[in-house]
Amino acid sequence: MNRAIQISIILSLSLILVAQLAFIPIALSLVFLCMILNLVVKDRYTIATTHIKFFIFKCVKIFSVIFALGIIYLNYKTFLGVDAGMAVLAAFLYAKALETKNKRDLIILFNFALFVSAGLFLYSQSIWMALLVFSCLVSCLVGLYRIQTSQFEQNMSGFQLLKTDIQHILKVIALAVPFFILLFLFFPRLPPLWQIPVASSQGVTGMSDRMSPGEIAELSQSSALAFRILGDMQQLPKRPELYWRAIVLDQYDGTTWTSSENNQQPQVIENIKKPKWIWSYQYLAADDHVQWVMALERSIPAQEYFQLHQDGAITPTQMVQRTQPIKLQWLGSRINDLEHLSKLEQDNNLNFIQSSDPQAQQLARDIFTQSHQNPAVYIQRILQWYQQNNFSYTLAPGKLGNNRIDTFLFQSKQGFCEHYASSFAMLMRYVGIPARVVLGYQGGQLAPDRQSWEVRQLDAHAWTEVYLQGKWHRYDPTFIIAPQRIDQGMQDYISEQRLVLGGEGSTWRYPQYSMLKSFNIWSDYASYQWQSKVVGYDAAKQNGWLEKFGLNSSYRYALILIFGTLFLGAIYFVVYRWNISRNLSALDKVIHSFSKSLSAEHKKMQSETFQQWMLRLSAFSDRTHVFEQVNTVFQKIMYLEQKDSTMISFLEKLLKECATELKVIEKTCQDTKK
């Protein structure tokens, strides 16, 4: 097999594997990697006989395919559907690569790879997936191009041929790009004829429906984008109000917080009193499979297929991929309506294990007694107690014992937001005040274009809600320990307080965090522009900007496409002719002009030399000496290097005489026939 073709095959398969790594089981990725390595070493090592070599590689191929199909079935319980189907196609693609023998096999392989790479968009339509698919497209086209040109001998190495072929393919793609842009902008955006369901468990990142100490701390060490907020940034609430709510947790078993079924009951949005001023904004998740919509507290969905739950969470009613922003309305931070708690809700928000954390229970009773059993005074004294007992805010608090609240409050005194929210909620419950933990995000930062608000995984946060005087009130004990975390945001707080990363490794972890932060900011901004301008370019956006130019008719779209295509074709033709004329020498231009003035019968044939051409033309005329003289001058210019302008001008003059002579002869012949 040609070395350049082999490189193209390995590169194409490797790009497809890289794109699939985040979506297929690890074991399946390892099998595919082994198949690629098998392809690499297939022609590098000699085995005793060709028969033994063929048998060994055939057994490896069969075993790899069976093993891959077994992994697919164990993970997906089927061979059908998006995930399992794409994995099966990939397995057959790698197997086909191991049995390529002739030109036909190679053509099938590269076309199969093009099909599988296009199917990768079923997993994701991000800019990074688009770049991988485009790279795979180039690699496959290079392979197909090399198959057609491999019969021509070229004294270059495999990598040199690959570099040259890539340049040719990129030139061809560059010529096609203007047509792609024209069709993308003006071809009518039709709704999908069908939709492919995607499993709800796929790709879920960020928040979960439970919380154990340390989980949010791990999440907050990631600078990956969680979601983006679109809207008028001038109306964005102040940073202390930027609590992006996900889910309420009201059940605690001594280790883990979970949410009761009562929280999932839907609210009737029409019954909610709306103030005169409402801020309309949009939510765009970085991962469109995340279950919850992270909205500001007291927000309601402003479009169908989304519902508001009793705990304030917003979730979709249909399991579809959400690549478009979700419209929301923020009702403001003032809560005027009373919220009545049922007996079940009171029990859920007061329940605790009587036998656990005795020190914390005793502390709560003592402070509650000192507060004269006044809940408002008690809350303030608990917050003061946190402030006065040397607690610290860190992402690496260490492990807690069996009595987690006691260990945290009286021994370690080091924790993240989840530790403070959890302990504060339990201190409320110990004295009969309903309390619950809320998971979500707090803060965020302006995007580089200052037109949207970015919230990252490191902004993940937990806080407490306490039920007082018929209303739920938010209390964030983290603000008492680390007020800069709320006022400045987690990103700036880590920049100033590097020890929050925890332990001795914080010195070297901070530069790593800083670099990732800068990279992620611009990477996510590029992804957002791709998502907004390309993937999100639907019929509404197309009609919106085209109507500004008075193009509000499908007939006008068709005319633009037709005339645009003709215009681009004309430009390409003019550029092509200009390149030809630019690359011609002065001698070639004179000869080309002479040939252009002749009839088809007198034009130069491809098999003729210049001398043979002149000899053939002289047979039509009595002035053979003129044609002989033309040939003599041509020989002097070509072989005696007499390429000065005088000789070329003299040749041009002689060729004009020849052209005139031939035209006179043609006219005479036509008159004679008449």
Secondary structure, DSSP 8 states (H G I E B T S, - for coil): --HHHHHHHHHHHHHHHHHHTTTS-HHHHHHHHHHHHHHHHTTTS--S-HHHHHHHHHHHHHHHHHHHHHHHHHHHSSS-SHHHHHHHHHHHHHHHHHT--SHHHHHHHHHHHHHHHHHGGGT--SHHHHHHHHHHHHHHHHHHHHHHHTTS-----HHHHHHHHHHHHHHHHHHHHHHHHHHHHHS-----S------TTTT--S--SEE-TTHHHHHTT---EEEEEES-GGG---GGG-EEEEEEE-EE-SS-EE--GGGGSB--GGGS---S--EEEEEEESSTT-SSB-EETTEEE-STTEEEBTTS-EEESS-----S-EEEEE--S---S-----HHHHHHHH---TTS-HHHHHHHHHHHHHTTT-HHHHHHHHHHHHHHTT-EE-S------SSHHHHIIIII-EE-HHHHHHHHHHHHHTTT--EEEEEEEE--EE-TTSSEEEEEGGGEEEEEEEEETTEEEEE-HHHHH-HHHHHT-HHHHHHH-GGGG-STTHHHHHHHHHHHHHHHHHHHHHHHHHIIIIIT--HHHHHHHHHTTT---HHHHHHHHHHHHHHHHHHHHHHHHHHHHHHS-HHHHHHHHHHHTS-TTTS--TT--HHHHHHHHHTT-S-HHHHHHHHHHHHHHHHS---SHHHHHHHHHHHHHHHHHHHHHHHHHHHHH-
